[in-house]
Amino acid sequence: MLHARANTLRITVGNLAINRMAGRAQPDYRLLRLRYGVRFEPQDMDEVKPVPAGLFGPIRLVPRAAASSAF
């Protein structure tokens, strides 16, 4: 996919859902419970800590032989 000339690469790094939830206050379920009753008990998220996620260490582009398309 790379060309012999200049190339532009864009790397998009995602995160884990648990990292987004860690340290955030839980939603207020009072209105839902008034309307529908108690359907679930939310988990205790107070002690959840973020875990390492994303790219670790230096990123390298390693060339490999092009795949032959002999059909």
ABEGO torsion letter per residue (X at the ends): XBBABBBBBBBBBBBBAAAAABGBBBBBAAAAAAAAEBABBBBBAAABBBBBBEBBEBBBBBBBBBBBBBX
